[in-house]
Amino acid sequence: MTGSEADAEGQILGRINEMIRQEKDLREQLAEQVIDESTEHARLARLEVELDRCWDLLRQRKARVAAGQDPDKASVRTAAEVEDYLS
């Protein structure tokens, strides 16, 4: 893995970690009754989709490296593409 590949993956992982922190914050806000359950669910649903998209991008990059291709050619897929894999 080159330095730029590691940097790009580090940025993606940083974004993932930030969203995980946001999930934790939402759960704490619900527990403390700062937000209601419907607000928490709506925000969590959006975060889960974005997390799925980040994980997908990371998998694409790793697959491209394994295939000897340029990982920078991987692209963020739409939420519909990522969420409908199993459909």
MODELLER restraints for C-alpha pairs under 7 A, 6 or more apart:
rsr = mdl.restraints
at = mdl.atoms
rsr.add(forms.Gaussian(group=physical.xy_distance, feature=features.Distance(at['CA:9:A'], at['CA:58:A']), mean=6.79, stdev=0.5))
rsr.add(forms.Gaussian(group=physical.xy_distance, feature=features.Distance(at['CA:12:A'], at['CA:54:A']), mean=6.47, stdev=0.5))
rsr.add(forms.Gaussian(group=physical.xy_distance, feature=features.Distance(at['CA:16:A'], at['CA:51:A']), mean=6.17, stdev=0.5))
rsr.add(forms.Gaussian(group=physical.xy_distance, feature=features.Distance(at['CA:16:A'], at['CA:54:A']), mean=6.77, stdev=0.5))
rsr.add(forms.Gaussian(group=physical.xy_distance, feature=features.Distance(at['CA:19:A'], at['CA:47:A']), mean=6.53, stdev=0.5))
rsr.add(forms.Gaussian(group=physical.xy_distance, feature=features.Distance(at['CA:23:A'], at['CA:44:A']), mean=6.41, stdev=0.5))
rsr.add(forms.Gaussian(group=physical.xy_distance, feature=features.Distance(at['CA:26:A'], at['CA:40:A']), mean=6.05, stdev=0.5))
rsr.add(forms.Gaussian(group=physical.xy_distance, feature=features.Distance(at['CA:29:A'], at['CA:35:A']), mean=5.77, stdev=0.5))
rsr.add(forms.Gaussian(group=physical.xy_distance, feature=features.Distance(at['CA:30:A'], at['CA:36:A']), mean=6.01, stdev=0.5))
rsr.add(forms.Gaussian(group=physical.xy_distance, feature=features.Distance(at['CA:30:A'], at['CA:37:A']), mean=6.51, stdev=0.5))
rsr.add(forms.Gaussian(group=physical.xy_distance, feature=features.Distance(at['CA:30:A'], at['CA:40:A']), mean=6.70, stdev=0.5))
rsr.add(forms.Gaussian(group=physical.xy_distance, feature=features.Distance(at['CA:49:A'], at['CA:79:A']), mean=6.44, stdev=0.5))
rsr.add(forms.Gaussian(group=physical.xy_distance, feature=features.Distance(at['CA:52:A'], at['CA:82:A']), mean=6.85, stdev=0.5))
rsr.add(forms.Gaussian(group=physical.xy_distance, feature=features.Distance(at['CA:53:A'], at['CA:76:A']), mean=6.60, stdev=0.5))
rsr.add(forms.Gaussian(group=physical.xy_distance, feature=features.Distance(at['CA:53:A'], at['CA:77:A']), mean=6.60, stdev=0.5))
rsr.add(forms.Gaussian(group=physical.xy_distance, feature=features.Distance(at['CA:53:A'], at['CA:79:A']), mean=6.68, stdev=0.5))
rsr.add(forms.Gaussian(group=physical.xy_distance, feature=features.Distance(at['CA:53:A'], at['CA:82:A']), mean=6.27, stdev=0.5))
rsr.add(forms.Gaussian(group=physical.xy_distance, feature=features.Distance(at['CA:57:A'], at['CA:74:A']), mean=6.71, stdev=0.5))
rsr.add(forms.Gaussian(group=physical.xy_distance, feature=features.Distance(at['CA:57:A'], at['CA:75:A']), mean=6.48, stdev=0.5))
rsr.add(forms.Gaussian(group=physical.xy_distance, feature=features.Distance(at['CA:57:A'], at['CA:76:A']), mean=5.71, stdev=0.5))
rsr.add(forms.Gaussian(group=physical.xy_distance, feature=features.Distance(at['CA:60:A'], at['CA:74:A']), mean=5.90, stdev=0.5))
rsr.add(forms.Gaussian(group=physical.xy_distance, feature=features.Distance(at['CA:61:A'], at['CA:71:A']), mean=4.53, stdev=0.5))
rsr.add(forms.Gaussian(group=physical.xy_distance, feature=features.Distance(at['CA:61:A'], at['CA:74:A']), mean=5.77, stdev=0.5))
rsr.add(forms.Gaussian(group=physical.xy_distance, feature=features.Distance(at['CA:64:A'], at['CA:70:A']), mean=6.13, stdev=0.5))
rsr.add(forms.Gaussian(group=physical.xy_distance, feature=features.Distance(at['CA:64:A'], at['CA:71:A']), mean=5.21, stdev=0.5))
rsr.add(forms.Gaussian(group=physical.xy_distance, feature=features.Distance(at['CA:65:A'], at['CA:71:A']), mean=5.81, stdev=0.5))
